[in-house]
Amino acid sequence: MRPDQIATAITNALVMGGAQWLVATIVAFLPALWTMTLILHLGRPYVLRTLRRCGLRLGADVWWMSYVIMRDAVLLLTFAFSWVFFAPNIVTNDALPITGPLAALCLLLALAVKLSRRVDDDVMAYRLATVFLVLGATLYYGALVFAVEATSQPYLAGFGAAFTSNTNPLVAQIIMYVSMVGVVLVAGWLFVRASLSANRTMAPRLKAGQPPVTKEPTPVAR
């Protein structure tokens, strides 16, 4: 081989190896992110009970804002890393949970509920977001634990072959594309909602019978 061919082969090996390492790291880290997402979301009653014990208003505000930022940031990060389930080559060639795209769609639906409704003030909105998160976690953990991570168990061989993406590529591709359509629809609805909200007036609403506030003209100096 010529020196340029050797350099090209080494570069391609490094690029492919780095890509595989990155995908493997993301897939290995996703269970921890899913667990943290569920813990932070379902731990809201504990946070509220702790807030009632805070005698200092500033401490209560810092505690609540820290919790909200961590909860929503972990949820966004989990959805961002779950985008690996929408890459056709990765889904076909790597051993991934076959229901991973559906779990990512449930994450996006939970985010849509949080963006469109006041989850921390509306009990029904909180329950709806909880349903989406629990459903997504069930879809993810079920295929991960009993299929991808159960290759050494002979009695789960059939389940593992059916719910692992690289051993059932046709069904995996169908689930991926159906979930992708759902993601596009939810993202489009959020975009339209954000566009309509941006076009609304920022003027304060007047109470019934209250005259409009007019600004006094600025006197001109002579």
C-alpha positions in Angstrom: 0.0 0.0 0.0 1.1 3.5 -0.8 1.6 6.0 2.1 -1.5 8.0 1.1 -3.6 4.8 1.1 -2.3 3.9 4.5 -3.2 7.4 5.8 -6.7 7.2 4.3 -7.3 3.8 5.9 -6.1 5.0 9.3 -8.3 8.1 9.0 -11.4 6.1 8.0 -10.8 3.6 10.8 -10.5 6.4 13.4 -13.6 8.1 12.1 -15.7 4.9 12.1 -14.3 3.8 15.4 -15.0 7.2 16.9 -18.6 7.1 15.6 -19.2 3.6 16.9 -17.8 4.6 20.3 -20.0 7.7 20.5 -23.1 5.7 19.6 -22.2 3.0 22.2 -21.6 5.7 24.8 -25.0 7.4 24.2 -26.8 4.1 24.2 -25.1 3.1 27.5 -25.8 6.4 29.1 -29.5 6.6 28.1 -30.8 4.3 30.9 -29.3 6.6 33.5 -30.9 9.7 31.8 -34.3 7.9 31.7 -34.0 7.0 35.4 -33.1 10.6 36.3 -36.0 11.9 34.3 -38.5 9.7 36.1 -37.0 10.4 39.5 -37.0 14.2 39.1 -40.5 14.2 37.6 -42.1 11.9 40.2 -40.2 13.5 43.0 -42.3 16.7 42.7 -44.4 16.0 45.8 -41.2 15.6 47.9 -39.9 18.9 46.6 -43.2 20.6 47.5 -43.2 19.2 51.0 -39.6 20.4 51.5 -40.6 23.9 50.2 -43.3 24.2 53.0 -40.5 23.7 55.6 -38.4 26.5 54.3 -38.7 29.5 56.5 -36.7 31.8 54.2 -38.4 32.9 51.0 -35.2 33.2 49.1 -34.1 29.6 50.0 -37.5 28.3 48.9 -37.2 30.1 45.6 -33.7 28.9 45.0 -34.7 25.3 45.9 -37.7 25.3 43.6 -35.9 27.0 40.6 -33.0 24.5 40.9 -35.4 21.6 40.9 -37.3 22.9 37.8 -34.2 23.6 35.9 -32.6 20.2 36.6 -35.9 18.4 35.8 -36.5 20.0 32.5 -32.9 20.0 31.5 -32.5 16.3 32.0 -35.8 15.7 30.1 -34.5 17.8 27.1 -31.1 16.0 27.3 -32.7 12.6 27.3 -34.8 13.5 24.2 -31.7 14.9 22.5 -29.7 11.7 23.1 -32.8 9.6 22.0 -32.4 11.0 18.5 -30.0 8.2 17.9 -33.0 5.9 17.5 -34.0 7.9 14.3 -30.8 7.1 12.4 -31.6 4.2 9.9 -28.1 2.8 9.7 -27.6 2.8 13.4 -31.0 1.2 14.1 -30.3 -1.5 11.5 -26.7 -2.4 12.4 -26.6 -1.9 16.2 -28.4 -3.8 19.0 -30.9 -1.2 20.2 -34.4 -1.5 21.8 -36.8 -1.8 18.9 -39.3 0.5 20.8 -36.7 3.2 21.4 -38.3 5.6 18.8 -41.7 5.2 20.4 -40.1 6.0 23.8 -38.5 9.1 22.3 -41.9 10.1 20.9 -43.5 9.8 24.3 -40.7 12.1 25.6 -41.5 14.7 23.0 -45.2 14.5 23.9 -44.4 15.1 27.6 -42.3 18.1 26.5 -45.2 19.3 24.4 -47.5 19.1 27.5 -45.0 21.1 29.5 -44.6 23.7 26.8 -48.4 24.1 26.2 -49.8 23.9 29.7 -48.7 24.8 33.2 -47.8 21.4 34.5 -46.7 22.7 38.0 -50.1 24.4 38.5 -52.5 22.1 36.6 -53.0 18.7 38.1 -54.5 17.2 35.0 -51.5 18.4 32.9 -49.1 16.9 35.4 -50.9 13.6 35.3 -50.9 13.7 31.5 -47.1 14.4 31.4 -46.6 11.6 33.9 -48.5 9.1 31.7 -46.4 9.9 28.7 -43.1 9.6 30.7 -44.1 6.3 32.3 -45.3 4.9 29.0 -42.1 5.9 27.3 -40.0 4.5 30.1 -41.9 1.2 29.9 -41.3 1.0 26.2 -37.6 1.7 26.6 -36.8 -0.4 29.6 -38.9 -3.4 28.5 -37.1 -3.9 25.3 -33.7 -3.0 26.8 -33.8 -5.3 29.8 -35.6 -8.3 28.3 -34.2 -8.2 24.8 -30.9 -6.2 24.4 -29.4 -7.1 27.8 -30.8 -10.6 27.9 -28.8 -12.3 25.2 -27.4 -14.8 27.7 -30.8 -16.0 28.8 -32.0 -18.9 26.5 -35.6 -18.6 27.5 -35.7 -15.0 26.3 -34.1 -15.7 23.0 -37.3 -15.4 21.0 -38.3 -12.1 22.8 -34.8 -10.8 22.3 -34.7 -11.5 18.6 -38.1 -9.8 18.1 -37.4 -6.7 20.2 -33.8 -6.0 19.2 -33.4 -3.7 16.2 -30.5 -5.4 14.3 -32.2 -8.9 14.6 -35.6 -7.6 13.4 -34.6 -4.8 11.0 -37.9 -4.6 9.0 -40.1 -4.0 12.0 -37.5 -1.7 13.5 -37.5 0.5 10.4 -41.3 0.6 10.4 -41.4 1.7 14.0 -38.7 4.2 13.4 -40.5 5.9 10.5 -43.9 5.8 12.2 -42.3 7.5 15.3 -40.5 10.0 13.0 -43.9 11.0 11.5 -45.3 11.5 15.0 -42.2 13.6 16.0 -42.7 15.8 12.9 -46.4 16.3 13.7 -45.8 17.2 17.3 -42.9 19.5 16.4 -45.0 21.2 13.7 -47.8 21.7 16.2 -45.4 23.3 18.6 -44.0 25.5 15.9 -47.5 26.7 14.9 -48.4 27.4 18.5 -45.2 29.3 19.1 -45.8 31.4 16.0 -49.3 32.3 17.1 -48.1 33.2 20.6 -45.4 35.4 19.1 -48.0 37.3 17.1 -50.2 38.2 20.1 -50.1 41.7 21.5 -47.9 42.3 24.5 -50.1 45.1 25.8 -51.7 44.4 29.3 -55.4 43.5 29.2 -57.8 46.1 30.6 -60.4 45.2 33.2 -64.1 45.7 32.5 -65.0 49.4 32.7 -61.3 50.6 32.9 -60.5 53.4 30.4 -57.5 52.9 28.2 -54.3 54.4 29.5 -53.1 57.2 27.2 -49.6 58.7 27.4 -49.4 62.4 28.1 -47.8 64.3 25.2 -44.3 65.5 25.9 -44.2 69.4 26.1 -42.1 71.0 23.4 -39.5 73.4 24.7 -39.7 76.9 23.2 
